[in-house]
């Protein structure tokens, strides 16, 4: 079981590092590269640089709120 936990941890760390590196390159370095350079085809337009994290945050908060609401309703039913 410990090996599986390590594998999951390594996978999550790798995914997080990849996303962080991609986003950092997209936001900080890409604006200084010429717009006709081939690297631009691997990145979304700059408009999405704010929309993607905002959408992800709203989704995360919504799911968290639904989870907390369900737990509160379940605990209320157990007491009654």
Secondary structure, DSSP 8 states (H G I E B T S, - for coil): -HHHHHHHHHHHHHHHHHHHHHHHIIIIIGGGS-TTSGGGGGS--TTHHHHHHHHHHHHHHHHHHHHHHHHHHHHHHHH-
